[in-house]
Amino acid sequence: MRTAFISDIHGNLDALEVVLADIETQNVDRVVCLGDIVGYGPEPNECVAKVREVSQLTVVGNHDHAALGLMDTLGFNEYARAAADWTTNALDDGTQSFLRDLPYTQVLDGMLLVHASPKDPERWTYVLSYQEARRQFDHFTERLCFIGHSHLPVVIEEYGQEINALSFPEDIPLRLHRDRRYLVNVGSVGQPRDRDPRTGYTWYDDKLDAALLRRLEYPVEKVQQKILDAGLPPFLAQRLADGV
């Protein structure tokens, strides 16, 4: 079974459409979404509609909750807060209902799916250090956990007492080991932050026991104009071109 993981779409419909078209070429059996469908971008309802159409399982992200008023945005920067407020006003009733019903975690064929982190998923912790990764491994029992949230694609391996970040090059299947455990950050569809503006997603093939990162060009300038036309902060348009 080959599963495509999409995450952190952030209202970027053009990037999502490019990803979904590519998924059609990758012999993928199913799609799952790891949250943050909305926030930052200009087409939140359209992105949610697409995810509802294609995703077998979906978990909620912090920006999804922020748009619903279910969390405090004091920890957001000024641009994220402005985008959250804009998104709140933009969501239609069907989108709100769908996002409100999403769980924090899902388990699919022994794989844990969560937006941010396995430990206290509602606290939206970033897994950005070996110390944090070790703490997270202690709070799930599954062999594989797929996450998003940081917008930085990476595979973290636990082997005995060792924690290692593995090289995760695009378009080269990364073979995993059955006797090891993994945290896999699948990257961001709508707002990459690794200084590569291309959209991205990850698929995992359980027969090959391998993960593969895909990065794809999409019409960034078109989305930038949509952001400006919507009255969202210009910084949100600029960062798409910079990949930050």
N, C-alpha and C positions, 0 to 999 in steps of 0.2 A: 504494500500500500504506500503510495506516494502522497504526502500531505504538503500543501503550500501554506505557509504562515505569512499573513499580512498584518502589519501593525502601524500605528501612528500615522494614520492617513491624514488627519488634521484638515478635513474639508477641502482637500486638493483632488478634485475629481479628475483632472487631466492626468495626473500621475497614476491614480487608481486605475483608470481605463487602460493605460499602457501596461501596467502590471497584469491586469486581468487578461489582456490580449496575449501577453507573453506566457502566462500560466497555461493557456490553451495549447501552446506548442511544447510543453514540458512533460507530457504524459502524466499529469497530475490527476489523482483520483478524487481529491477533496480539498477544500479550502477552509481554513479557520482564521479567525481574526482576533488579535490580542489587544484590541482596545484603542482608545483615543481616535475614534473615527472623526470626531469634530474638534473644533478649537483651532485658532490661527487662520484657517483657510476660508474662502468665500462661498463654498458650496456644501454646507453641512448636510442638508436634507437629501441632496442628490447622492452624496457618499453613503449615507446610512441606507438609502434605498438599494444601492448596489450591493452593499454588504449583506443586507437581508436577503437579497436574491441569490448570492453565491456562497455564503459562508455556512458551513455545517454547524459550527459552534463559534460563539463570540463571547469574550469577556469584556468587562467594563474598564475604562481607563479614567485617570484623574480629570482629564479635560472633558470627558463625557459627563462626569459628575458635576464639574464646575459649571457647565452650561445649564445643568438642571437646578443649580442652586443647592446642591447636596453637600457641598464642601466649602470651606472658607478659602478665599483666593488671596488672602493677605501675604502668603508666601510666594505668590506669583510676581514676576516683574511687571512693570507698567504695561508693556505690550501684551503680555499674556492676559492680564486683567482686562484690558480694553477688548481683546479678542473674545474673552469669555463673556463679557457683557453683550457684545455684538451678537455672538452666537446664541445666547439666551433669547434674544429678541427675534432671531431668525428662525428658530426651530418651530416646525409645525407640530400639531398634536400627535400625529402618528410617530414622528421621530422621537418626541419626548417619551412617549409610552414605551417604545422599543428600548431606548437607552435606560430608562428607569428600571426595567425588568432584568437587565443583564447582571449575571453573577460576577463575583470577584475572581473565581477560579473555576476551571473545568478540568476533568480528567478524561482523556481520550486514548483508548488502547494502552493504558499504562503510562501515558505522557501527561505531565502536569502543565496546564496552560494558565498563565497569569500575566497581567499587564506589567507589573513592576517587580514584585519579589514574592517568594513563597511565604516568608515570615511576615505576618501582619500585612497582608496585601492592601488593606484599606489605608495604610500609612504611606504608601507610594514611595518606598525606599528605592534609591538608585543603587545598582550593583556596579560600582566603579573601582573597586579595590580588591586585592586578594583577601584582606581581612573581612570585608563585607561578603564576598563570595563564600568564604568558609562558614560564616554565620548562617548564610542562606541554605547551604547544603545540609546543615543540621536540622532544618525545618521542613524538609520534604523527604518522602521515602521512595518516590519514583526514580527510575534510572535517568530519565530525561525530563528536563523542565525548560519550556520555551517562554521567553519573556520579550518585552519591548522596553518602552519608557525612556531610555537614555538616547535612543536614535542612533546608537553605535553598534554595528554588527560585530559580534565576538562569540567565540566558543570557549567556555571555561570548563576544564576537566578536573575531576576529583579522582585521584588514584591513591588509595590508602590515606596517608596523612598529607599528601602533596596536592597542591592546587596550582594549575597551570593555565595560562591563557594561550590558546592555540592560534596559529596563523589561519585566517579564514579568507583566502583569496577568492575572488569571484570566478564562477564558471569551472571550478575544479572541485569535484566531490571530495569532501573531507570524510575519510573513513573513521568511524568511531570504534571503540573496543567494548565488547560485551561485558567485561569485568570492571568497567569504569562508569562513573556517573558524570552527567553534563548539564550545565546551564548554557542555553543557546539564546543569545540576543539576535533576533531575526532582522534587525535594521528597521528603517522607516520608509514607508511609501511616500508620504507627503512632505516630509521636512528632514532630510538627512543632515547630520551634524558632524560628519567626519571629514569636512572640507571637500567632499565630492557631491556636487549638486544632483547627481543622477538618482532617480528613484530606485528602491530596492526591496527585495523580499527574499525569503529562504524557503527551500523545500527540503523535506526529510523523507528518505526512502527506507522503510523498515527492512526490506529484503536485502538491500545493499548495506544497511546500517551506515548510511552516509548522509551528510547534510551538504547542501549546495547553496551558495549565495549568488543571487542574480542582481546586477546593476544595469539600469537602462536609461537611455536618454528620453526626455519628455519635453513638451513645449513650455519651458520655464517662463519665458517672456509673456506668453499668453496668460499664465496664471498670475504673474505679477500685475498685469493690467487689470485682471479681475479683482485682485485685492485692492488696488487703488480705486477702482470704480465703486467698490462696495463701501468705501470710506474707512477701511481698516488701516492701522498704522503703516506708513510706508516702510518702516524697518522690516515688517513681516514679508514684504515683497523683496527687499534687498537680500535678506538672509537666504532666500531660496537659491539665488545665483551664487552665493558664497559657500553654500553647504555647511552652514553653522547654526 
